Amino acid sequence: MVNNYTTYSTSIGTISIESTLEHATSFGGILPLLDYVQKIQLKQKLDDRLTIGKQGGIFALPNVALILILGRILGIERISHFEDVENEIMLKRFFKWDKLPDYTTYYNDLNRFEKQEDIEGLAETNKELTKRILSQQDRVILDFDSSVYTVYGNQEGAEVGYNASHPGKKASIPYMCLKEEAVCVWTLP
């Protein structure tokens, strides 16, 4: 049997891309993202700025923060769902681990962020990367989006309007726009 595959050098080492499903991974598309994370040195920036102490354990807090960021980009919405990717080969090779942290590690490490000062490292990293990315652009696209949230009671700004999941119920529709330093959220009547 002849295998048709191409070999590429990436941030996680040399990989072969096959036209079969024999070694398929549900997050194979993360490879360009991992290369980008490597290029912008996100892990090093988190290492420099996350100053919260953590004793013991094999998973450093900056690595856990990076896994949470990558997971969110991959569409993992709940920490308990990280249990599904504990053995994801692309992420294990990127971090050079045999296994990703147990999902309870994420809960424990997030509890370490007790004060506003504790999260400043994340905010500073975001600000630096965003500024660098936006400074190299001739123009910036602002993406406006909205979501419908059904409300129960008489919350300010809630009105009966479009509500696909609960027609005729009051809802709040916040409009969001991502800009350089923060996410702006406001509700239009």
N, CA, C and O of each residue as an XYZ file, in Angstrom:
756
protein
N       0.844     -1.179      0.000
C       0.000      0.000      0.000
C       0.891      1.244      0.000
O       1.851      1.320      0.767
N       0.581      2.201     -0.844
C       1.356      3.434     -0.954
C       0.630      4.541     -0.200
O      -0.568      4.751     -0.391
N       1.368      5.253      0.664
C       0.787      6.379      1.389
C       1.107      7.668      0.660
O       2.252      7.904      0.277
N       0.100      8.499      0.470
C       0.289      9.839     -0.078
C       0.270     10.811      1.076
O      -0.792     11.079      1.638
N       1.419     11.346      1.444
C       1.449     12.324      2.502
C       2.549     13.334      2.227
O       3.505     13.065      1.500
N       2.388     14.482      2.819
C       3.358     15.554      2.699
C       3.848     15.880      4.096
O       3.063     15.886      5.044
N       5.138     16.150      4.233
C       5.734     16.441      5.529
C       5.987     17.940      5.647
O       6.501     18.573      4.724
N       5.613     18.500      6.810
C       5.791     19.926      7.073
C       6.511     20.119      8.403
O       6.349     19.330      9.334
N       7.305     21.176      8.473
C       7.935     21.553      9.731
C       7.049     22.608     10.383
O       6.725     23.620      9.762
N       6.656     22.375     11.633
C       5.734     23.277     12.324
C       6.239     23.565     13.724
O       7.299     23.086     14.129
N       5.465     24.356     14.461
C       5.824     24.695     15.837
C       5.803     23.477     16.759
O       6.400     23.508     17.834
N       5.129     22.421     16.355
C       5.076     21.221     17.195
C       5.977     20.124     16.645
O       5.894     18.975     17.078
N       6.820     20.465     15.712
C       7.732     19.493     15.126
C       7.316     19.154     13.716
O       6.427     19.794     13.153
N       7.950     18.155     13.145
C       7.632     17.731     11.789
C       6.394     16.853     11.822
O       6.308     15.906     12.604
N       5.431     17.179     10.959
C       4.209     16.382     10.897
C       3.978     15.943      9.462
O       4.462     16.575      8.523
N       3.246     14.871      9.299
C       2.864     14.376      7.984
C       1.371     14.543      7.829
O       0.595     14.194      8.720
N       0.981     15.074      6.704
C      -0.440     15.229      6.413
C      -0.820     14.135      5.433
O      -0.297     14.063      4.320
N      -1.737     13.287      5.866
C      -2.164     12.137      5.076
C      -3.544     12.385      4.502
O      -4.307     13.206      5.010
N      -3.849     11.669      3.446
C      -5.189     11.775      2.864
C      -6.086     10.654      3.379
O      -7.031     10.246      2.703
N      -5.788     10.161      4.569
C      -6.602      9.120      5.193
C      -7.108      9.643      6.533
O      -6.708     10.714      6.989
N      -7.978      8.884      7.142
C      -8.473      9.257      8.471
C      -7.832      8.402      9.564
O      -8.281      8.416     10.710
N      -6.798      7.670      9.214
C      -6.190      6.735     10.154
C      -5.670      7.422     11.416
O      -5.866      6.903     12.514
N      -5.017      8.567     11.287
C      -4.478      9.294     12.440
C      -5.185     10.633     12.625
O      -4.577     11.597     13.090
N      -6.445     10.697     12.269
C      -7.188     11.958     12.291
C      -7.371     12.475     13.719
O      -7.459     11.700     14.670
N      -7.427     13.797     13.843
C      -7.699     14.446     15.115
C      -8.798     15.472     14.887
O      -8.826     16.132     13.848
N      -9.680     15.607     15.826
C     -10.789     16.541     15.641
C     -10.327     17.988     15.660
O     -11.062     18.875     15.227
N      -9.113     18.243     16.158
C      -8.603     19.610     16.200
C      -7.379     19.772     15.304
O      -6.488     20.562     15.618
N      -7.322     19.043     14.202
C      -6.211     19.159     13.269
C      -6.061     20.578     12.725
O      -4.954     20.994     12.384
N      -7.142     21.311     12.641
C      -7.103     22.680     12.137
C      -6.457     23.668     13.085
O      -6.312     24.843     12.750
N      -6.066     23.206     14.270
C      -5.445     24.111     15.234
C      -3.984     24.398     14.884
O      -3.392     25.319     15.446
N      -3.406     23.644     13.987
C      -1.989     23.796     13.686
C      -1.600     25.224     13.275
O      -0.606     25.734     13.793
N      -2.329     25.894     12.374
C      -1.956     27.285     12.062
C      -2.053     28.200     13.285
O      -1.263     29.133     13.429
N      -3.014     27.934     14.155
C      -3.142     28.730     15.375
C      -1.948     28.502     16.300
O      -1.425     29.453     16.879
N      -1.518     27.259     16.442
C      -0.348     26.972     17.275
C       0.906     27.632     16.711
O       1.741     28.133     17.464
N       1.035     27.633     15.392
C       2.169     28.317     14.774
C       2.107     29.824     15.056
O       3.128     30.456     15.325
N       0.905     30.386     14.990
C       0.742     31.823     15.253
C       1.052     32.143     16.713
O       1.717     33.139     16.998
N       0.581     31.313     17.634
C       0.864     31.490     19.062
C       2.368     31.467     19.300
O       2.894     32.239     20.101
N       3.050     30.573     18.596
C       4.506     30.493     18.702
C       5.152     31.760     18.144
O       6.083     32.299     18.742
N       4.661     32.231     17.005
C       5.236     33.408     16.345
C       5.114     34.666     17.207
O       6.061     35.448     17.295
N       3.967     34.865     17.837
C       3.775     36.073     18.656
C       4.302     35.899     20.076
O       4.219     36.818     20.891
N       4.844     34.718     20.370
C       5.449     34.410     21.665
C       4.470     34.602     22.828
O       4.818     35.164     23.866
N       3.254     34.127     22.630
C       2.225     34.282     23.659
C       2.606     33.567     24.952
O       2.397     34.105     26.040
N       3.154     32.382     24.846
C       3.539     31.645     26.058
C       4.581     32.424     26.862
O       4.477     32.509     28.085
N       5.581     32.993     26.190
C       6.612     33.755     26.887
C       6.033     35.014     27.531
O       6.429     35.396     28.632
N       5.106     35.645     26.844
C       4.477     36.848     27.402
C       3.664     36.513     28.652
O       3.670     37.274     29.620
N       2.965     35.380     28.632
C       2.220     34.957     29.814
C       3.181     34.570     30.939
O       2.917     34.860     32.106
N       4.292     33.917     30.594
C       5.313     33.583     31.606
C       5.807     34.839     32.314
O       5.984     34.845     33.532
N       6.029     35.902     31.545
C       6.559     37.147     32.108
C       5.544     37.904     32.952
O       5.918     38.600     33.896
N       4.259     37.774     32.618
C       3.268     38.658     33.238
C       2.360     38.015     34.269
O       1.747     38.725     35.066
N       2.256     36.705     34.280
C       1.417     36.060     35.293
C       2.283     35.795     36.519
O       3.101     34.875     36.532
N       2.092     36.602     37.531
C       2.970     36.555     38.708
C       2.348     35.832     39.894
O       2.929     35.817     40.979
N       1.195     35.241     39.708
C       0.536     34.524     40.799
C       1.337     33.268     41.097
O       1.695     32.515     40.192
N       1.608     33.053     42.362
C       2.388     31.886     42.765
C       1.586     30.606     42.692
O       0.376     30.591     42.918
N       2.291     29.526     42.368
C       1.671     28.205     42.335
C       2.730     27.219     42.784
O       3.787     27.094     42.164
N       2.435     26.522     43.866
C       3.408     25.567     44.389
C       3.097     24.176     43.869
O       1.948     23.735     43.872
N       4.137     23.499     43.424
C       3.969     22.123     42.985
C       3.199     22.014     41.691
O       2.855     23.013     41.058
N       2.942     20.806     41.321
C       2.205     20.545     40.092
C       3.120     20.575     38.882
O       4.165     21.225     38.896
N       2.720     19.871     37.840
C       3.542     19.844     36.635
C       3.072     20.826     35.579
O       3.732     20.996     34.554
N       1.929     21.482     35.818
C       1.368     22.402     34.838
C       1.491     23.834     35.358
O       0.741     24.242     36.245
N       2.425     24.584     34.813
C       2.632     25.976     35.231
C       1.412     26.813     34.868
O       0.734     26.543     33.877
N       1.141     27.828     35.677
C      -0.028     28.677     35.480
C      -0.068     29.326     34.087
O      -1.140     29.356     33.483
N       1.042     29.846     33.550
C       0.975     30.413     32.194
C       0.569     29.380     31.139
O      -0.132     29.714     30.184
N       1.003     28.133     31.305
C       0.598     27.082     30.367
C      -0.888     26.780     30.485
O      -1.571     26.586     29.479
N      -1.380     26.742     31.703
C      -2.810     26.501     31.921
C      -3.619     27.639     31.312
O      -4.649     27.401     30.682
N      -3.158     28.875     31.495
C      -3.851     30.030     30.897
C      -3.859     29.911     29.378
O      -4.874     30.187     28.740
N      -2.747     29.505     28.802
C      -2.660     29.362     27.347
C      -3.595     28.266     26.845
O      -4.244     28.430     25.813
N      -3.667     27.150     27.567
C      -4.586     26.074     27.169
C      -6.034     26.570     27.231
O      -6.835     26.247     26.354
N      -6.370     27.343     28.250
C      -7.725     27.888     28.349
C      -8.024     28.819     27.174
O      -9.123     28.789     26.621
N      -7.054     29.640     26.796
C      -7.232     30.544     25.655
C      -7.431     29.734     24.376
O      -8.359     29.997     23.611
N      -6.569     28.761     24.147
C      -6.684     27.927     22.945
C      -8.005     27.159     22.933
O      -8.657     27.047     21.895
N      -8.395     26.631     24.094
C      -9.656     25.900     24.179
C     -10.845     26.764     23.814
O     -11.755     26.320     23.114
N     -10.836     27.987     24.284
C     -11.950     28.907     23.967
C     -12.001     29.185     22.472
O     -13.081     29.238     21.883
N     -10.835     29.362     21.857
C     -10.789     29.580     20.413
C     -11.300     28.348     19.665
O     -11.922     28.471     18.610
N     -11.040     27.173     20.210
C     -11.506     25.923     19.597
C     -12.990     25.674     19.821
O     -13.549     24.726     19.270
N     -13.630     26.514     20.623
C     -15.064     26.367     20.847
C     -15.430     25.613     22.107
O     -16.591     25.247     22.289
N     -14.468     25.374     22.979
C     -14.771     24.708     24.244
C     -15.339     25.769     25.180
O     -14.624     26.670     25.618
N     -16.620     25.657     25.478
C     -17.311     26.701     26.227
C     -17.303     26.486     27.730
O     -17.425     27.449     28.487
N     -17.166     25.271     28.170
C     -17.200     24.977     29.602
C     -15.920     24.248     30.004
O     -15.387     23.432     29.252
N     -15.448     24.560     31.191
C     -14.212     23.950     31.660
C     -14.354     22.431     31.732
O     -13.404     21.709     31.431
N     -15.502     21.952     32.120
C     -15.674     20.497     32.215
C     -15.515     19.814     30.857
O     -15.233     18.617     30.801
N     -15.692     20.556     29.762
C     -15.541     19.974     28.432
C     -14.079     19.785     28.036
O     -13.791     19.133     27.032
N     -13.155     20.348     28.813
C     -11.742     20.129     28.545
C     -11.371     18.664     28.771
O     -10.336     18.198     28.295
N     -12.218     17.950     29.496
C     -11.989     16.526     29.710
C     -11.960     15.786     28.372
O     -11.282     14.767     28.239
N     -12.695     16.299     27.381
C     -12.760     15.669     26.069
C     -11.469     15.822     25.270
O     -11.247     15.074     24.318
N     -10.613     16.779     25.638
C      -9.385     17.020     24.868
C      -8.113     16.705     25.650
O      -7.022     17.093     25.234
N      -8.240     16.016     26.763
C      -7.058     15.701     27.583
C      -5.999     14.939     26.808
O      -4.815     15.044     27.127
N      -6.388     14.183     25.812
C      -5.433     13.381     25.043
C      -5.287     13.873     23.602
O      -4.859     13.110     22.737
N      -5.632     15.122     23.332
C      -5.517     15.688     21.990
C      -4.038     15.766     21.589
O      -3.245     16.460     22.225
N      -3.687     15.044     20.525
C      -2.294     14.874     20.130
C      -1.611     16.185     19.740
O      -0.448     16.392     20.086
N      -2.306     17.070     19.028
C      -1.688     18.329     18.585
C      -1.318     19.202     19.780
O      -0.236     19.788     19.815
N      -2.211     19.288     20.752
C      -1.930     20.111     21.933
C      -0.851     19.463     22.803
O       0.003     20.165     23.345
N      -0.875     18.150     22.942
C       0.146     17.467     23.738
C       1.535     17.686     23.132
O       2.504     17.907     23.858
N       1.627     17.623     21.811
C       2.930     17.838     21.173
C       3.373     19.291     21.299
O       4.563     19.559     21.467
N       2.440     20.223     21.222
C       2.784     21.635     21.347
C       3.386     21.923     22.722
O       4.389     22.630     22.826
N       2.774     21.375     23.779
C       3.248     21.612     25.143
C       4.310     20.604     25.588
O       4.901     20.748     26.659
N       4.548     19.576     24.754
C       5.525     18.515     25.063
C       5.147     17.765     26.345
O       5.991     17.507     27.203
N       3.863     17.423     26.454
C       3.344     16.687     27.597
C       2.774     15.358     27.123
O       2.408     15.195     25.959
N       2.707     14.410     28.061
C       2.064     13.130     27.754
C       0.550     13.259     27.769
O      -0.159     12.505     27.103
N       0.070     14.217     28.534
C      -1.375     14.403     28.695
C      -1.614     15.844     29.128
O      -0.783     16.441     29.811
N      -2.742     16.390     28.729
C      -3.111     17.737     29.171
C      -3.655     17.666     30.593
O      -4.010     16.586     31.065
N      -3.724     18.801     31.279
C      -4.220     18.778     32.666
C      -5.637     18.233     32.765
O      -6.440     18.360     31.841
N      -5.917     17.632     33.891
C      -7.275     17.233     34.232
C      -8.107     18.505     34.336
O      -7.602     19.535     34.783
N      -9.371     18.450     33.931
C     -10.184     19.664     33.914
C     -10.302     20.318     35.293
O     -10.555     21.519     35.376
N     -10.124     19.559     36.371
C     -10.192     20.171     37.701
C      -9.016     21.111     37.951
O      -9.114     22.023     38.772
N      -7.903     20.893     37.246
C      -6.752     21.796     37.361
C      -7.133     23.205     36.926
O      -6.694     24.184     37.528
N      -7.947     23.307     35.886
C      -8.365     24.626     35.393
C      -9.170     25.369     36.456
O      -8.961     26.561     36.683
N     -10.094     24.655     37.106
C     -10.880     25.274     38.175
C      -9.960     25.759     39.301
O     -10.085     26.891     39.769
N      -9.049     24.905     39.725
C      -8.143     25.261     40.821
C      -7.272     26.457     40.463
O      -7.082     27.354     41.285
N      -6.742     26.479     39.248
C      -5.870     27.588     38.854
C      -6.643     28.887     38.656
O      -6.119     29.961     38.952
N      -7.860     28.813     38.169
C      -8.670     30.039     38.037
C      -8.993     30.632     39.402
O      -9.136     31.848     39.530
N      -9.111     29.787     40.422
C      -9.364     30.287     41.779
C      -8.181     31.067     42.339
O      -8.331     31.777     43.333
N      -7.014     30.949     41.723
C      -5.835     31.701     42.170
C      -5.948     33.190     41.830
O      -5.260     34.014     42.433
N      -6.807     33.540     40.870
C      -7.021     34.933     40.499
C      -8.028     35.540     41.473
O      -9.229     35.558     41.206
N      -7.526     36.035     42.605
C      -8.408     36.513     43.673
C      -8.637     38.014     43.636
O      -9.704     38.482     44.035
N      -7.652     38.785     43.163
C      -7.755     40.250     43.179
C      -7.632     40.787     41.757
O      -7.181     40.090     40.849
N      -8.037     42.024     41.590
C      -7.930     42.691     40.291
C      -6.493     42.698     39.794
O      -6.249     42.543     38.597
N      -5.534     42.877     40.707
C      -4.121     42.916     40.328
C      -3.668     41.581     39.742
O      -2.739     41.536     38.935
N      -4.324     40.495     40.150
C      -3.939     39.171     39.683
C      -4.198     38.986     38.185
O      -3.478     38.246     37.514
N      -5.218     39.653     37.670
C      -5.535     39.486     36.249
C      -4.886     40.548     35.370
O      -5.050     40.524     34.150
N      -4.157     41.474     35.970
C      -3.528     42.521     35.173
C      -2.528     41.960     34.180
O      -2.347     42.536     33.107
N      -1.872     40.851     34.502
C      -0.935     40.230     33.572
C      -1.624     39.790     32.288
O      -1.072     39.940     31.198
N      -2.831     39.246     32.420
C      -3.590     38.853     31.238
C      -4.005     40.085     30.436
O      -3.906     40.098     29.209
N      -4.465     41.108     31.131
C      -4.889     42.328     30.450
C      -3.724     43.007     29.731
O      -3.882     43.488     28.609
N      -2.559     43.046     30.374
C      -1.377     43.663     29.758
C      -0.922     42.877     28.531
O      -0.546     43.469     27.519
N      -0.954     41.563     28.616
C      -0.582     40.736     27.462
C      -1.533     40.994     26.301
O      -1.097     41.169     25.163
N      -2.830     41.019     26.588
C      -3.826     41.293     25.556
C      -3.599     42.662     24.935
O      -3.645     42.813     23.714
N      -3.354     43.655     25.776
C      -3.163     45.028     25.295
C      -1.937     45.123     24.383
O      -1.990     45.749     23.325
N      -0.834     44.496     24.802
C       0.399     44.543     24.002
C       0.216     43.878     22.644
O       0.603     44.432     21.615
N      -0.377     42.688     22.648
C      -0.567     41.968     21.388
C      -1.540     42.694     20.472
O      -1.299     42.794     19.269
N      -2.623     43.195     21.020
C      -3.605     43.912     20.213
C      -2.994     45.164     19.613
O      -3.190     45.449     18.431
N      -2.258     45.909     20.414
C      -1.628     47.140     19.919
C      -0.656     46.821     18.790
O      -0.629     47.515     17.773
N       0.137     45.776     18.967
C       1.108     45.391     17.945
C       0.418     44.968     16.654
O       0.849     45.347     15.565
N      -0.632     44.200     16.769
C      -1.348     43.718     15.589
C      -2.038     44.881     14.880
O      -1.961     45.001     13.657
N      -2.713     45.736     15.651
C      -3.454     46.834     15.042
C      -2.542     47.922     14.481
O      -2.915     48.601     13.525
N      -1.348     48.101     15.062
C      -0.452     49.150     14.578
C       0.072     48.844     13.189
O       0.528     49.750     12.491
N       0.019     47.599     12.776
C       0.511     47.211     11.466
C      -0.590     47.188     10.410
O      -0.367     46.719      9.294
N      -1.766     47.685     10.749
C      -2.899     47.650      9.830
C      -3.174     49.029      9.245
O      -3.074     50.041      9.939
N      -3.522     49.056      7.955
C      -3.941     50.307      7.323
C      -5.370     50.657      7.725
O      -5.738     51.829      7.800
N      -6.155     49.638      7.977
C      -7.548     49.851      8.383
C      -7.947     48.741      9.334
O      -7.324     47.680      9.361
N      -8.972     48.985     10.100
C      -9.445     48.025     11.082
C     -10.935     47.811     10.849
O     -11.682     48.762     10.620
N     -11.349     46.576     10.908
C     -12.758     46.239     10.773
C     -13.320     46.024     12.166
O     -12.810     45.206     12.931
N     -14.370     46.759     12.492
C     -15.051     46.574     13.768
C     -16.221     45.633     13.532
O     -17.067     45.884     12.674
N     -16.265     44.572     14.282
C     -17.292     43.556     14.125
C     -18.374     43.757     15.176
O     -18.143     43.530     16.363
N     -19.558     44.186     14.738
C     -20.697     44.348     15.635
C     -21.476     43.051     15.670
O     -21.667     42.407     14.639
N     -21.921     42.670     16.836
C     -22.698     41.448     16.967
C     -23.715     41.644     18.083
O     -23.552     42.514     18.939
N     -24.740     40.848     18.067
C     -25.739     40.931     19.133
C     -26.202     39.531     19.489
O     -26.045     38.585     18.716
N     -26.769     39.424     20.663
C     -27.349     38.173     21.125
C     -28.660     38.489     21.815
O     -28.820     39.550     22.417
N     -29.593     37.560     21.723
C     -30.890     37.734     22.368
C     -30.880     36.935     23.667
O     -30.653     35.725     23.656
N     -31.126     37.614     24.782
C     -31.189     36.956     26.089
C     -32.587     37.146     26.669
O     -33.006     38.270     26.949
N     -33.303     36.039     26.847
C     -34.630     36.097     27.443
C     -34.494     36.520     28.896
O     -33.635     36.010     29.616
N     -35.338     37.449     29.331
C     -35.318     37.881     30.723
C     -36.659     37.552     31.355
O     -37.674     37.434     30.670
N     -36.645     37.410     32.648
C     -37.858     37.089     33.396
C     -38.033     38.176     34.434
O     -37.189     38.335     35.316
N     -39.103     38.915     34.340
C     -39.322     40.030     35.242
C     -39.321     41.326     34.444
O     -39.645     41.337     33.257
N     -38.956     42.412     35.104
C     -38.998     43.733     34.470
C     -37.628     44.399     34.463
O     -37.485     45.529     34.931
N     -36.626     43.711     33.940
C     -35.286     44.289     33.887
C     -35.269     45.507     32.975
O     -35.986     45.572     31.976
N     -34.438     46.461     33.344
C     -34.326     47.697     32.581
C     -33.875     47.402     31.153
O     -32.932     46.640     30.940
N     -34.541     47.998     30.190
C     -34.170     47.843     28.793
C     -34.751     46.619     28.115
O     -34.607     46.469     26.902
N     -35.399     45.745     28.854
C     -35.973     44.537     28.254
C     -37.314     44.871     27.623
O     -38.135     45.580     28.204
N     -37.517     44.349     26.429
C     -38.767     44.579     25.715
C     -39.170     43.322     24.967
O     -38.345     42.447     24.704
N     -40.449     43.244     24.629
C     -40.914     42.165     23.781
C     -40.489     42.517     22.362
O     -40.766     43.612     21.872
N     -39.827     41.596     21.722
C     -39.341     41.800     20.357
C     -38.914     40.467     19.801
O     -39.444     39.427     20.192
N     -37.967     40.488     18.897
C     -37.490     39.245     18.304
C     -36.894     38.352     19.391
O     -35.990     38.754     20.123
N     -37.415     37.151     19.476
C     -36.909     36.179     20.427
C     -37.256     34.801     19.876
O     -38.333     34.273     20.154
N     -36.349     34.219     19.097
C     -36.621     32.961     18.399
C     -36.888     31.806     19.349
O     -37.721     30.947     19.058
N     -36.197     31.771     20.478
C     -36.366     30.637     21.376
C     -37.591     30.767     22.273
O     -38.158     29.753     22.680
N     -38.014     31.993     22.591
C     -39.190     32.214     23.432
C     -40.022     33.367     22.853
O     -40.025     34.461     23.416
N     -40.728     33.134     21.734
C     -41.512     34.203     21.107
C     -42.507     34.828     22.088
O     -43.168     34.126     22.853
N     -42.597     36.149     22.051
C     -43.529     36.871     22.902
C     -43.001     37.191     24.284
O     -43.671     37.899     25.036
N     -41.832     36.700     24.649
C     -41.227     36.984     25.966
C     -40.317     38.200     25.855
O     -39.796     38.510     24.784
N     -40.139     38.876     26.973
C     -39.219     40.006     27.014
C     -37.789     39.515     26.854
O     -37.420     38.433     27.311
N     -37.002     40.346     26.191
C     -35.604     39.986     25.990
C     -34.740     41.231     26.030
O     -35.207     42.345     25.790
N     -33.488     41.022     26.335
C     -32.476     42.068     26.269
C     -31.554     41.686     25.113
O     -31.174     40.524     24.969
N     -31.200     42.669     24.295
C     -30.344     42.390     23.150
C     -29.109     43.292     23.227
O     -29.117     44.401     22.692
N     -28.046     42.819     23.891
C     -26.826     43.624     23.941
C     -26.108     43.582     22.593
O     -26.013     42.533     21.956
N     -25.608     44.735     22.176
C     -24.809     44.829     20.959
C     -23.352     44.947     21.376
O     -23.019     45.734     22.262
N     -22.488     44.175     20.747
C     -21.081     44.162     21.127
C     -20.216     44.537     19.933
O     -20.522     44.206     18.788
N     -19.134     45.234     20.231
C     -18.180     45.609     19.201
C     -16.788     45.465     19.787
O     -16.495     46.012     20.850
N     -15.924     44.723     19.088
C     -14.558     44.556     19.544
C     -13.734     45.725     19.023
O     -13.685     45.970     17.817
N     -13.098     46.435     19.919
C     -12.204     47.518     19.510
C     -10.833     47.266     20.108
O     -10.613     46.212     20.704
N      -9.917     48.189     19.968
C      -8.509     47.963     20.292
C      -8.257     47.444     21.686
O      -7.520     46.469     21.831
N      -8.821     48.035     22.716
C      -8.422     47.685     24.068
C      -9.466     46.971     24.890
O      -9.159     46.495     25.983
N     -10.697     46.876     24.402
C     -11.721     46.256     25.226
C     -12.899     45.836     24.366
O     -12.956     46.157     23.180
N     -13.815     45.135     24.950
C     -15.059     44.814     24.294
C     -16.098     45.784     24.823
O     -16.311     45.878     26.031
N     -16.738     46.500     23.925
C     -17.782     47.444     24.325
C     -19.110     46.715     24.258
O     -19.392     46.023     23.280
N     -19.909     46.861     25.267
C     -21.216     46.224     25.288
C     -22.248     47.272     25.653
O     -22.104     47.963     26.661
N     -23.279     47.393     24.849
C     -24.374     48.279     25.184
C     -25.665     47.704     24.622
O     -25.641     46.872     23.714
N     -26.762     48.140     25.152
C     -28.059     47.658     24.719
C     -28.832     48.807     24.093
O     -28.929     49.895     24.662
N     -29.378     48.548     22.917
C     -30.212     49.540     22.249
C     -31.666     49.202     22.529
O     -32.029     48.027     22.583
N     -32.493     50.207     22.706
C     -33.908     49.916     22.970
C     -34.602     49.359     21.754
O     -35.795     49.061     21.806
